[in-house]
Amino acid sequence: MIPPTLTAMLAGYDEAALVAVANKGLHRRAQRDVEEGKAVVKSVDGDTATVDTDGDTVVMDARGPKAARCTCPAPGVCRHRLAAVLLLQTHILQTQILRTQTGGGESAAPDVAAEVAALALDTLRSWAGKAAWRGAVELLEGGATVIAEGAALVVAFPRDGPQVRILPGQGLDGLVSKVAPALRKTYHTAAVLVARRHLGVGDAVEATAAEVAVAGGIEPVDAAFLGAVTAVLGECVRVGFNLAPLSLEERLFTLSVSSRADALPRLAGLLRALSAQIRSRRARDFAFDPDRCLDLCGKGFALISALKHDDGGDPDRSSLLRGQARRDYSAAGVLRLYGSGAEAWSTASGARGVTAYFYDPTQDRWLTVALARGAGQDPWFEPRTAYSNESLWGGPTIKAVSQAQIGLTGASVSPDGRLSAGKDVRVTETRPVSADEAAGWPCCCGDWDALRRRLVERLAGGVAGPARGAEPVLLRPQRVARPFFDDLAQTLVWPVADANGQWLCLSLEHGADPGRMVKALEAIAAGWDGLVAALATVDGRVFRLRPYAVMDGATVCNLGLDPLPGGAIVRAWGGCCRT
């Protein structure tokens, strides 16, 4: 009779789990060995079973096939170990059938969800180690999908990432996946964190990276670490654009989460981005961008050179070179801001939210606030519903504040322009935003040459400071044309012209509600004299501008979120909308 400890272990090893610890070929050969009678249970002693398989002997206990011993010389999990699992599972099934026929009860199988939820976070952190924990927290923010398959939980990471199977009764060492050994603990730790979040366990997860300045000065840079990064960047230039080997991707990621990267979060983030590019190139992913890959390599070399020559004499510059591992907020006092639209968004990993944009003309800066949920969090949260119904700052909705001039007290602002959404923040007044007043702001451009100069200044970045990811702008076109759909790029294109007759193509990805977006753009009259709020980003060698709102008079219409208003904005052109 198979003991309960072995029975509990074997319950989690279905076909997919066995393939994960070995491969499909070995699994098929093991099945044939069992079917042909080449596997025989020799003995069961306590919690250990001994199985003879095709001339070799396997000794297996509750730790499973990965920890089992086999007399064959094959490294890793061999077909004999798989055959032992399959044979023991057959014996268990026969025993259960016999119990059912004789009226006996079945022993309760381990509950993997309960095991994951009951696991102490400190135990997981200790098992992972410092480097793997930091990498796992990074992966956690990218999200993953959790699926219950049989007795196991399967965590699938996005963008063709690996699958990690959490098996019942096997503990942390019993997780199985196809992840390379160098990255295995990182992904396995992240999988457990994702599963805990999916199960509603509220972990206060923090990275162990350099989150605060070292007391008494700037921590010195590890010259050997910079040398290792320089070498791997050189390899990226040599082979990353053609061969893109897996070993190169793994080295980049391993360096990014190593303990020596603690004090250099900016360089660590660059290495992770480059690792993702190498993976895309090897997978022949359409998203691979050789210009961005080369840009990352160049920025990496420049940043390393600057770090080598930084003597710490200028603490602010040293801090910019090293980067920041977490967002810090500082009190902003009383703010007077102008709402300039909002947009709903989602990511491939499953994170989603709605963001409102505000302009502060006294300092020529943009501030944002968002209502958002991470991947797997709050499945009932819907950005478009939150836009209209969910309270922000003690009362108003994002829809209300994104279309109004507001006074704000008690708010804090991060260096990258994020407004805190804390319970102590209050909106003291709201008034309509005037498009005529907005036309005089420094961020409003009616000349595309001036727009280009502004974006170069705001988005180019440099070694002394990283580039911003995006910059909102207000456009005042003199002419607008009918939008059209670019089939190749899967993008809606809206041409607008400045006073000098230069045309600029505003683009929108073929997203969640293209029909509504096309209708909103086609409803703008040919003689319309309003403003377009757009988000500018760097796309390879060009700037890409994505409109999210239009302003006219005292009206702000958030494209894709608001119903089309009456008045000067709307004059329907008729005809069909191409979606």
N, C-alpha and C positions, 0 to 999 in steps of 0.2 A: 504494500500500500504506500502511495506517495504521501509524505508528511505535509501538513498544512503550509509550512513555510515555503516548501518547493512549489506547492500548488498555487500559492499566492503569486510567486514570482513568475511562473509559467503562464498565468492568466493574462499577463500584459504583453507577452511576445506573440503577437499575431504575425501574419506574413509580412506586412509592411515594416514592423519592427525588426524582424530577422533580416530582411533585405537591407535595412539601415545599418545594422551592425556588420554585415558582410556584403553580399551583392546578390543579384538575381540568379546568376549562374550557379553559385554555390548552394543557394536555396533549392534550386531545381534538382541538383545532384543529391542533396540531402534527402529530398522527398523520394527520389528513386531508391536510395539506399533503404529507407524505411519500408517502402512498398515491396521491395524485393527481399525483405527479411534479413538484410545485412546488419541491422541494429537490434541488439538484445540487451534488456536490463539485466545486469549481472548481479547487482545487490543494491539494497537501500539500507543505509546505516545511519540512524538518527536523521539529521537534516541533509545528508549527503547521498547522492545516487551515483552509482558507477554503471556506465553503459559501454558495451563493446560494440564498435562500429567498423565493419570492414577491415578487421585486423588491428585496429587501434582502440585504445581505452580512454574514455572521457570520464573525469570525476567532476561533478557539478553540485554546487550547494545553492543556497538562497540568493547568492550574489549574481547569479545568472551566467549566460554564456560568455560574457566578456571576461569574467574572472575564473572561468572553468579551466581545468588542466587537461591537456590531451598529449598522448605519447607521440603524435606525428610532429615532424619538424616545421610545419607551416607556421608562419608568423600570423598574429592576429586571430580572428575568429574563423576557424576552418569548417569544412563541411561536416566533419565528425561531431563538432559541438552543436551545429544546427540540427543534425540528425538526432542527437541525444534529446534536444528540446522537443522536436516533433514526436519522437517516440514516447517520451514522458507525458506529453499532452494527450496522446492517444490513450495511454493507460488511465489518465485522469478522466477523460471523457467516458471510457468504458465503466469506470467506477461510479461516475455520476448517474449514468443510465441505469446501472444495477440498483443504486440507492433509490432512484425514482420508482423503479418497478417494485421494490420491496417496501416502499413507503417511508424510507429514510429521508431526513432533511439534508439540504446542501449547506456547506459552510459558507459564511459570508465572505465575499471577495473584497479585497481592499478598495477603498474609495480614494482614487488619486486626487480628486478635487479637495477632499477633506485634508489629505496629506499636504498638499501644496499650501492650503490656507493656514494650516497649523504650523508650518515651518517658521522658525524664528528668523527674522531678518538678519540679526547678527550672525547666526549660523551660516546663512547664505553668503554674507559678506566675507566671513572668515574663510569659507571654502573657496570662494572665488579668488581671493587675493587682490591686492591693490590695483594692479594694471587691468585685470579682467573685470573688476567691478566698475572701474571708470569707463571702459569700453562698453560694458553692458548698459550703463545708464545712458550713454549716447545712443545705443541701439533702441533702448526703451522709448526715447523721445520720437524715434522714427515710426514707432507703432508696429504691430504685427497682428495676424489673425489667429484666433484660438478656436479649434474645432475638437469636439469630442468624438473619437473613433474607437469604438469598442470600450475597452477598459482604460484606454490611454487618452491623454490630452496632447494634441498636435499643435505646435506653434509654428506658423508659417510667416517668415519675414518677407517684406515687400520687395519689389523689383527683382524677381527671380532669385530671392535670397533662399537660404537653406530652410529645411523643416527640422524641428527638434521635437522628439517624442518623449513625453514625460510618462513613465510607466509606473503602475501601482506597486508599492512595496519595495521599490528599488533604490529609493533615496537619490541623492544628488549624483553619486557616481554611476547610477544606472540610467541616466539620460542617454538617448541614442540619437545620432544624426550622422550626416555625411560631411560635417564640417572638418576642415583640415585641423590636425592636432594643435598647431600654433594658435588657432582662433577658437578652439572648441570650448574652453571654459568661458570665454567672453560670450559666445552665443548661447551656451547652456544657461549661464546666469541670467542673461537677458530674457530667455524663454520663460524661466521661472518667474521673473518680475512681471512679464507680460501676462502670464497666467494668473498671477495673484491680483493684478489690476482687473483682469477680466472677471474674476470671482468676487470683486468688490472689496478686496483687502486694501485698506488705505495706507499704503507704505509712504513714509516720508523719506523718499530716496534722494540722496545727495551724492554728487560726484566727489571724489577725493582729490580732484585737481586743485591747482593753486587758485583759491577763491578769494583770498585776501592777501594783501601785501605782507611780505615777511617783516616782522617787527625789527625796527632798527635799520632798514635799508633794503636794497634790491638784492634778491638771491642771485649769486653768480651763475653764469651759464656754463653748462657742462660741455667743454670743448670736444670731448670724445663723441658725445651724442650728436653735436653739429657735424662732426666729420662723417658719422654713419649716415646722417640724413643727406649730406652732400653726395655721398657715394650712391645712394639709392636714387636720388634725383638724376644723377648722371646716367644711371641704368635706364631710367624712364625715357630719357631723351634718345638713348641708343636703341632700345627694343620695345618701349612702351607703345609706340605708334603702329608697329607692325605685328610683332609676336604677342605682346601683352601677356606674358606668362603668369600663371597663377601664383608662382613663388614671389613675383614682384608685387602683386596685389597684397599678398599676405605680409611681406616685409614692410610695406607702407603702413598697413593697418596696425601691425605690431608695434612699430615705432611710435605711431600716434597715441597709443594707449600705454606705452611703457612708463615706468615711474620717472624716468629722466625727462619726460615731456610734461611733468607736473607744472613746472614754472613757465612753460611756453604754450599756453592754450591756443594762441594764434597760429603758431607753426603746426601744432597738433591738428587743428581743424583743416589746415591746408593739406596735410598728408592724408587725412580721411577723404577729403574731396578728390584728391588725385587717385587714391585707391579705388574709389567708385568709378572714376573715368576709365581706369585700366580694366576693371571688370566689364564695363560697357563695351570697350573695344574688343575684348576677347570673346564676348557673347555676340559680337556683330550687331549690337543694339543700335537702332536708328537714332537714339538720343545721344550717342557718342559725339562729342564736339572736339575735333582736333585743335581748333583755335583755343578753346578753353583749357585743354590739357597742356598745350604749350605755354599758355599764360600762367597756369598754376606752377609749372616748372620754373619759369622765369621769376615769378614772384618768390618762389621758395629760395632760389639762389640769392636773390637780392636781400631777402629777409635774413638769411644766414650770414651774409656778409655784414649787414648792419649790426646783427647781434654780436658778431665777433669783435667789432670795433667799438662797441658800446661800453664805456667805462663807468656808467652809472652816475655820471656827473649831473645829468638832467633827469630827475626822477620821472617827470611827465613823459618824456620821450622814451625812456626805458620801459615804462608801463605800457605805452602804445605798441612798442616792438614786441613785448611779451604777450600782450593780449589779456583778456579778462575771461574767466571761466564761468562767471555768472553775472546776471544783470543787476546793477545797483541802482537804487532810486534815491533821489534827493528831494527835499521839500522845495516846492516851487512858489509858495506864497499864493497871492491872488493872481489869477490869469484871466485875460480877456481873449477869447478865441472865436474864430469864425468857422463854423461847420461848412465843409466843402465836399460833402458826399460820403457814401459808404458803399461797400461791396461785400458780397458773400463769397466764400472761398472754401476749397477743400484740397487735400493733398492725396497723393497716391497711397500713402500709408494709412489713410482713414481719418486723420485729423481734419477738423472743419470748424468754421466760425464765421463771424461777420465783423468787419473792421470799419471804424469811422475815422475820417481824416479831418484835422483841424489846422488852420493856419494862424500863426501869430505874426502879423505884419510888423510889429515893433522890433522883432528880432529876426525877421525873415527866416522863420523855421517852421517845419511841419511837425505836428504831434499826432499820435494815433492812440486809439483805445479799441480793445477787441473783447467780444464775448466768444469764447472758443472752448472746444473739448478735444482732448487728445484721442488717438486711435483707441477704440475699444471702450472709451468712457461715455457714460450717459447716452445709451442708444436712442433715447427719446429726444435728444437735443437736435433741433433743425434750425440752421442759421437763418433762413428766411422768416420763420416764425419768431425767433428770438429778436430779429430786427424790428418787428412791429410790436411785440408783446412783452418782452423781458425788460425788467426795470434795470436802470443803470444809475449809479450815483444817487441813490435814495429817491428815485421817482421817475424821471423821464426815460424814454426808450432811446435806443440808438437812432431810430428813424427821426425822432424829434430833434436830438442834439446835432445830428449830421446836417440838418437843414436850417440851422439857426446860429445867430451870434449869442454866445453864452459867457457868463461870468462864472469862474470856478474857484472854489476855496478848498483848502485842505489837500490838494493834489500833490503827488510826487511825480517826478519825471526822470526817466533813465537817460543815459548819454545818447542813446540812439532814438530818442523821441517818443518812448512809450509812456503813456499816462497810466498811473495806477487806477485800479477800479475798486479801491478800498471803500469800506462802509462809512468812513469819516469824510469822504469827498462830497461836496454839495454844489449844486448848480444854483447860483443866486439870481440869475435873470436869463431870459431868452427873448431874442428879437429876431425878426427875419433878416436874412443875409441879402444885401443888395448887390446884384451883378454889376451895376455901374460903379459901386465903390470897389468891388473886387478887381475891376479892370485896371485900377491904378496900383495894385499891389506889385512888389518886385517879382513875385513868382508868376505873374501873368505875362505871357508873351504873344505878341501879334506879328513878330518877325522870326522866321524859323532859324535864321543865322544867329540871332540873339539867344534863341532857345538852345541851339547846339552849344554855344559857349557856356551857358549856365549848366547844362548837363555835364559837360566835360569837367567843370569846376566842382560840381557836387558829387559825381559818380566815379570819377577816374581813380581817386585814392592814390596811395603811394606807399613807400616803405615805412615812412614815419606814422602812417595810419591806414587801416584797411578801408577799402572802398565801401560805400553804403550799398545795400542790396537794391534799393529802389528810392525814387524821388518823385513825389507828386508835383505836378505842374498844372497851371491853368493856361489854356490856349484860347486865343481870340481869332478864329478864322474869319476871313472875308468872304469865302465861298466854301460850300460843302457840296460833295457829289453823292450820288446814290451808292450805298454800300454794296459790295459784291462778295461772293464766297470763293476763296482760293482753295480749289480742290486738292492741290498737291500739299500745301502747308496745313490744310484743315483749319483755316483761319478766316474769320470775317474781316474784311478790309474796308475801311471808311476813309476816303480821300478828303482832305481839307487843305485849303490854300490860304497863304498869308497875303498881305497887302502888296507884296512884290510879285505875286503870281507863282510863288514856289509851292509845289504840292507836297504834302506830307501824308503818308499812309498810317492811319491809326489801326491797330490790329487787336482782335479779340480771338482767343482760342475757342475752338468749337466746343463749347462747354455745356453746362447743365441745361440752359434754357436759351438756345440760339434763336428760336422763333421770336421770343419776346424782345431780344436784343435787336434783331433786324427790324422789327416793327418800330421800336423806339427810335432807331437811327433814320429809318425811312420817313418817319413822321416829321422830321425837322425840315422846315421849308427852305427853299433855295435862297431866299433873301433873309434868312434868319441872322440875327446879330447878337447871339448870346456867347457864353463861355463853355468850354469843354474841360472838365477835370479829368486828367489822365495820369496814370502811374508809369513812370519811365524806368526802364531797366536796361542793363547792358546785355546784348545778345551777340556774342562773338565780337565782330568789328563794328557793329552798329548799335544805335539806341532803338529799343522797341518801346512804343508808347501804346498803352492800353487804356481806352476811355472807360470810366466807371460812372460818370455823372455829367449832366448838362445843367447850366444855370442861365436863367433869363428873368430879368426884372427881380422880383422877390421870390422866385420859385427855384428850388433845387430838385431835380428829378434824378434819382439813382437808377441808372439803367439796369434792367433785369430784376429790380426790387420793387419799384413804384409803378402803379398804373399811370398811363400817359395822362398828364394834366391838360386842361384846356388852355386857351389863351395863345400867346405869341409863339410858344414852343411848337404847337401842333398844327400842321396842315397836311393831312394824309395825302399821299401821292397816288394811292390806288395801286393796282397791279399786284402781282404775286410776290411773296417773300420767299427767297431761296434759302432753304435750311438744309 
